[in-house]
Amino acid sequence: MKQPVFNFSPGPAVLPHAVLEQAQAELLDWQGSGMSVMEMSHRGKEFMSIAAQAEADFRTLMAIPNNYKVLFLQGGAHSQFAMIPMNLARGKPQADYLDTGDWSLKATEEGQRYLDVKVIASSADSNYTTIPPFASWQRNPQAAYLHYTSNETIRGVEFDWIPEVEDVPLVVDMSSDILARPIDVSRFGLIYAGAQKNIGPAGLTLVIVREDLLGQVLDGTPSMFNYQIYAETESMYNTPPTYAWYLSGLVFQWLLKQGGLDAMAKINQRKAEKLYAAIDTSDFYNNPVDPDCRSWMNVPFTLANESLEKRFLDEAAQVSLVTLKGHRLVGGMRASIYNAMPEEGVDALITFMREFEAKNG
Ligand SMILES: *Cc1c(COP(=O)(O)O)cnc(C)c1O
């Protein structure tokens, strides 16, 4: 069976076809166990081996140092917006937040419920098409941590650099660009990501946290929101999202087979650059983001003639290019081209865009 459509959904998003085929082959009987992974006890030896392999492969892919814990959680990135201040305030009254768009603002609003939150710089003035230059950030060296969003999924703004912050722990929401390129984990206090963009199915949230930051939760923090408890129980304090964990593990193996994150970065860069080039060389399409911070993962674009949008989406769907509608806050289109989007999908989109322009331009 070939890939039925090219799915440009922002999330839940496309998964590698080979991974879905493997899951299908193993659905009823995982490796001779006679059981589906969905039916296994999370404490049984079969699932424990699946869980351990997934963590080991994730650590290999991201080159995670030994003094970091990897936690397999639920609740999405939204839960992290609260868990981070609850766990990382560590008796400090204030935390720094960078405002680069809709997701960083959401994190800021939730953080405010637990801490005195300071927005240290904002790109709101540019309608979130830029990243405020590092030199303009009004940082507090006493802050509990500095939070930023490495890829703003809605408007397509991505960091290709890591802020040089040594005095306070750096905390990053990587929900939509984790595993897209190699990063130096040792520069961070905490990295978090919901799985459903660039990892696996919805229901799993990954946290990578430096061990020395654990163990100082705010009074009254629910056990389910305490990183330390997950760290001590290998994320099995309660029943984890076993099937999402397993499927993410298959994605990690697939990524290793592709050559790891160096190889993925090359492919992702090539996919993104050709799509931006198609947009930039046409007066018919437009992307407003500063070329220095355009996302490799989410590419929003508008049509010069807004009234053609519906026709664009309908005709794209007829040639199996689906879920291209932009976020309601931005309008227009958005092509999410995560790791699992084959390069042929991007090529097919570019071909369609050229043909649509020739007919309607
Ligand atoms: C999708 C997304 C979120 C929200 O994720 P949930 O898992 O739905 O809570 C947060 N941050 C970023 C950058 C996202 O892309």
The ligand as a Gaussian input file, in Angstrom:
#p B3LYP/6-31G(d) Opt

LIG

0 1
 C        1.113000      22.044000      19.816000
 C        1.971000      22.862000      20.702000
 C        1.677000      23.035000      22.069000
 C        0.455000      22.446000      22.717000
 O        0.572000      21.068000      22.823000
 P       -0.488000      20.169000      23.612000
 O        0.173000      18.847000      23.575000
 O       -1.771000      20.242000      22.850000
 O       -0.635000      20.702000      24.985000
 C        2.544000      23.790000      22.824000
 N        3.652000      24.343000      22.289000
 C        3.953000      24.199000      20.989000
 C        5.193000      24.837000      20.452000
 C        3.120000      23.454000      20.151000
 O        3.428000      23.309000      18.860000

